[in-house]
Amino acid sequence: MTEQVYTFDDELVIATPEHVELYFVLASIGNRFIAAFIDHVIQVIAILAVSLVVYVSNLKFPDWEFNKWLAAASILFSFGIYVGYFALFETLWSGQTPGKRWLKLRVIRDDGRPIGFFEATVRNLIRILDMMPPAPLPSYAVGVMTIILSPQSKRVGDYIAGTVVVKERSTEAPPLKEIISLSEAEARYLRKTPEKTFSANLRQLSKEEVTAVEMFMRRRYDLSVDARAQLATRLASTLCNRLKIDPGLMSTEDLIEEIDRQYKVQSKYFD
């Protein structure tokens, strides 16, 4: 089985073959534009610094033969900065450039994993198309329109490279490697049966009840202790009535967790 990708409001949700869901907040156009502006400013400063070195060298040594080679090298270096800046940083910094790091943005693959040299290079080779029309300055009109029309806020380069730009959660987002390790640990948990359990046909659950379970599992730690307990009690009572489960078998949250675990295991066999 392959990953399933869908969007929910401004979030990208990736369901792995182990039925583990990874949630990423999609980067907004505004944040992406500011990050790109910062990166372009850095590019311009670097190119101007190289040009200044050549200019000073020509002033001090106007007849020096080496100046010709220095000028040629500066042109190649400036071209390299223009073409390779984004690909280099996104490869070395796991999907980030200085601008993206400042705005807490990151480029990831469609499956939620870190990008590599190939994805970073491909998406940035197509950047020239996203920057069209070029006069008088690159407007990114094509890229902006593509992002607006895309459900996953992708520009043309993202479609070609199979990538997406997300915003890191400053208070709770671990590094991508940790996210992957956590998802693998959760997958092991899904295959693990607790000491107390029950047998239920979870096809009986309505779409709304399944959504309620998923939302509770996802948001419960954002609730206060009392609100979390009250919500768990109401939800567990509804589920027990629907599935004919003894409510005294385990605690309300353990029961909801077990229903969520069993549903993720059983749902892959649903039509």
C-alpha positions as CSV (number, residue, x, y, z in Angstrom):
1,M,0.0,0.0,0.0
2,T,1.1,3.6,-0.6
3,E,0.6,6.8,1.4
4,Q,-2.7,8.6,1.1
5,V,-2.5,12.3,1.0
6,Y,-5.4,14.7,1.6
7,T,-5.9,18.2,2.9
8,F,-8.0,19.4,5.8
9,D,-8.4,23.2,5.9
10,D,-4.8,24.5,5.9
11,E,-3.3,21.1,6.9
12,L,-1.7,18.4,4.9
13,V,-2.6,14.9,6.2
14,I,-0.5,11.9,5.1
15,A,-1.8,8.5,6.0
16,T,1.0,6.0,5.9
17,P,0.6,2.3,4.9
18,E,0.6,1.5,8.7
19,H,-2.4,3.8,9.1
20,V,-0.4,6.4,10.9
21,E,-1.5,10.0,10.1
22,L,1.1,12.8,9.9
23,Y,-0.2,16.3,10.1
24,F,1.6,19.3,8.5
25,V,0.5,22.9,8.3
26,L,0.7,24.2,4.8
27,A,2.8,27.3,4.3
28,S,0.8,30.4,3.2
29,I,1.5,32.5,0.1
30,G,2.5,35.4,2.3
31,N,5.1,33.5,4.3
32,R,6.5,31.9,1.2
33,F,6.8,35.3,-0.6
34,I,8.6,36.8,2.4
35,A,11.0,33.9,2.7
36,A,11.7,34.1,-1.1
37,F,12.3,37.9,-0.8
38,I,14.8,37.3,2.1
39,D,16.6,34.7,0.0
40,H,16.8,36.9,-3.1
41,V,18.1,39.8,-1.0
42,I,20.9,37.5,0.3
43,Q,21.6,36.5,-3.3
44,V,21.9,40.1,-4.4
45,I,24.2,41.0,-1.5
46,A,26.5,38.0,-2.4
47,I,26.6,38.9,-6.1
48,L,27.3,42.6,-5.2
49,A,30.1,41.6,-2.9
50,V,31.7,39.6,-5.6
51,S,31.3,42.4,-8.1
52,L,32.8,44.9,-5.6
53,V,35.9,42.7,-5.2
54,V,36.4,42.7,-9.0
55,Y,35.8,46.5,-9.2
56,V,38.3,47.2,-6.4
57,S,40.9,44.9,-8.1
58,N,40.4,46.8,-11.4
59,L,40.9,50.1,-9.7
60,K,44.1,49.1,-7.9
61,F,45.6,47.0,-10.7
62,P,44.0,48.3,-14.0
63,D,46.6,46.5,-16.2
64,W,46.8,43.3,-14.3
65,E,46.1,40.3,-16.5
66,F,44.6,38.4,-13.6
67,N,41.7,40.8,-13.5
68,K,40.3,39.2,-16.7
69,W,40.3,35.8,-15.0
70,L,38.9,37.3,-11.8
71,A,36.1,38.9,-13.8
72,A,35.3,35.6,-15.6
73,A,35.4,33.7,-12.3
74,S,33.0,36.3,-10.7
75,I,30.5,35.8,-13.5
76,L,30.5,32.1,-13.0
77,F,30.3,32.5,-9.3
78,S,27.4,34.9,-9.6
79,F,25.6,32.5,-11.9
80,G,26.2,29.7,-9.4
81,I,24.7,31.8,-6.6
82,Y,21.6,32.6,-8.8
83,V,21.1,29.0,-9.9
84,G,22.4,26.9,-7.1
85,Y,21.5,29.0,-3.9
86,F,18.1,27.4,-3.2
87,A,19.1,23.8,-4.2
88,L,22.3,23.9,-2.1
89,F,20.7,25.2,1.0
90,E,17.6,23.0,0.7
91,T,19.8,19.9,0.3
92,L,22.2,20.8,3.2
93,W,19.5,22.1,5.6
94,S,16.9,19.4,4.9
95,G,14.4,21.6,2.9
96,Q,15.3,25.0,4.3
97,T,17.0,28.1,3.1
98,P,17.9,31.1,5.3
99,G,14.6,32.7,4.4
100,K,12.6,29.6,5.0
101,R,14.4,29.0,8.3
102,W,13.7,32.6,9.4
103,L,9.9,32.1,8.6
104,K,10.0,28.5,10.0
105,L,9.1,26.9,6.7
106,R,10.4,23.7,5.2
107,V,10.2,21.8,2.0
108,I,9.3,18.1,2.4
109,R,8.4,15.3,0.0
110,D,4.8,14.3,-0.7
111,D,5.2,11.4,1.6
112,G,6.3,13.6,4.5
113,R,9.9,12.6,4.4
114,P,12.9,15.0,4.0
115,I,13.9,16.0,0.5
116,G,17.2,15.1,-1.0
117,F,19.5,16.6,-3.7
118,F,17.3,15.4,-6.5
119,E,14.1,17.0,-5.2
120,A,15.9,20.3,-4.3
121,T,17.5,20.5,-7.7
122,V,14.4,19.7,-9.7
123,R,12.1,22.1,-7.9
124,N,14.5,25.0,-8.2
125,L,15.4,24.4,-11.9
126,I,11.7,25.0,-12.5
127,R,11.8,28.2,-10.5
128,I,12.4,30.3,-13.6
129,L,8.9,29.3,-14.8
130,D,7.3,30.2,-11.5
131,M,9.0,33.6,-11.6
132,M,7.4,34.5,-14.9
133,P,6.6,37.1,-16.3
134,P,10.2,38.5,-15.8
135,A,9.7,42.2,-16.7
136,P,10.6,44.5,-15.1
137,L,11.5,42.2,-12.2
138,P,10.5,38.5,-11.6
139,S,6.9,38.7,-10.4
140,Y,6.3,35.1,-9.4
141,A,2.8,35.5,-11.0
142,V,2.8,32.0,-12.4
143,G,3.9,30.5,-9.1
144,V,1.4,32.5,-7.1
145,M,-1.5,31.5,-9.3
146,T,-0.4,27.9,-9.2
147,I,-0.3,28.0,-5.4
148,I,-3.7,29.6,-5.2
149,L,-5.3,26.9,-7.4
150,S,-3.5,24.0,-5.8
151,P,-5.2,22.3,-2.9
152,Q,-1.8,21.6,-1.4
153,S,-0.4,25.1,-2.1
154,K,2.1,23.8,-4.7
155,R,3.9,25.8,-7.3
156,V,5.0,24.3,-10.6
157,G,8.4,23.2,-9.3
158,D,6.7,21.4,-6.4
159,Y,4.5,19.4,-8.8
160,I,7.5,18.3,-10.9
161,A,9.6,17.4,-7.8
162,G,6.9,15.9,-5.8
163,T,7.3,18.3,-2.9
164,V,5.3,20.6,-0.7
165,V,6.1,23.5,1.6
166,V,4.9,23.3,5.2
167,K,5.2,25.5,8.3
168,E,6.8,24.1,11.3
169,R,5.0,24.3,14.6
170,S,7.3,26.3,16.8
171,T,6.0,24.9,20.1
172,E,5.5,21.2,19.2
173,A,7.1,20.3,15.9
174,P,10.2,18.0,16.3
175,P,12.7,17.5,13.6
176,L,11.5,15.5,10.6
177,K,13.7,12.5,11.5
178,E,12.0,12.5,14.9
179,I,8.6,12.7,13.3
180,I,9.4,9.7,11.2
181,S,10.7,7.7,14.2
182,L,7.7,8.6,16.2
183,S,5.4,7.5,13.4
184,E,7.2,4.2,13.2
185,A,6.8,3.8,17.0
186,E,3.1,4.5,16.7
187,A,2.8,2.0,14.0
188,R,4.3,-0.7,16.3
189,Y,1.7,0.5,18.9
190,L,-1.1,-0.1,16.4
191,R,0.0,-3.7,15.9
192,K,0.1,-4.3,19.6
193,T,-3.0,-5.6,21.5
194,P,-3.5,-4.3,25.0
195,E,-4.1,-6.6,28.0
196,K,-7.8,-5.8,28.2
197,T,-9.6,-5.7,24.9
198,F,-12.8,-6.5,23.1
199,S,-14.1,-7.6,19.8
200,A,-16.3,-5.3,17.8
201,N,-17.4,-4.8,14.2
202,L,-16.3,-1.3,13.6
203,R,-18.2,-1.1,10.3
204,Q,-21.1,-0.1,12.5
205,L,-19.5,3.3,13.3
206,S,-20.9,6.2,11.3
207,K,-18.6,8.6,9.5
208,E,-19.3,11.2,12.1
209,E,-18.4,8.9,14.9
210,V,-15.1,7.9,13.3
211,T,-14.3,11.6,12.7
212,A,-15.1,12.3,16.4
213,V,-12.7,9.6,17.5
214,E,-9.9,10.8,15.3
215,M,-10.4,14.5,16.3
216,F,-10.4,13.5,20.0
217,M,-7.2,11.5,19.6
218,R,-5.6,14.4,17.8
219,R,-6.8,17.3,20.0
220,R,-7.1,15.8,23.4
221,Y,-3.9,17.2,24.8
222,D,-5.0,20.7,23.8
223,L,-8.0,20.5,26.1
224,S,-8.1,21.2,29.8
225,V,-8.2,18.2,32.1
226,D,-11.9,18.6,33.0
227,A,-13.0,19.3,29.4
228,R,-10.9,16.3,28.2
229,A,-12.5,14.0,30.8
230,Q,-16.1,15.2,30.0
231,L,-15.6,14.8,26.3
232,A,-14.0,11.4,26.7
233,T,-17.0,10.2,28.9
234,R,-19.6,11.4,26.4
235,L,-17.8,9.9,23.4
236,A,-17.1,6.6,25.1
237,S,-20.7,6.3,26.1
238,T,-21.9,6.8,22.6
239,L,-19.4,4.3,21.2
240,C,-20.3,1.7,23.8
241,N,-24.0,2.0,23.0
242,R,-23.2,1.7,19.3
243,L,-20.8,-1.2,19.5
244,K,-22.4,-3.0,22.5
245,I,-19.2,-2.8,24.6
246,D,-19.2,-3.1,28.4
247,P,-18.2,0.5,29.5
248,G,-16.6,-0.8,32.7
249,L,-14.1,-2.9,30.8
250,M,-11.5,-0.1,30.8
251,S,-11.2,3.6,31.3
252,T,-12.9,6.0,28.9
253,E,-9.7,7.1,27.2
254,D,-8.3,3.6,27.0
255,L,-11.6,2.5,25.4
256,I,-11.4,5.3,22.8
257,E,-7.7,4.5,22.1
258,E,-8.6,0.8,21.6
259,I,-11.4,1.6,19.2
260,D,-9.1,4.0,17.3
261,R,-6.4,1.2,17.1
262,Q,-8.9,-1.5,16.0
263,Y,-10.5,0.8,13.4
264,K,-7.1,1.6,11.8
265,V,-6.4,-2.1,11.6
266,Q,-9.8,-3.1,10.3
267,S,-10.5,-0.2,7.9
268,K,-7.9,-1.4,5.4
269,Y,-10.3,-4.3,4.7
270,F,-13.4,-2.1,4.3
271,D,-14.8,-1.7,0.9
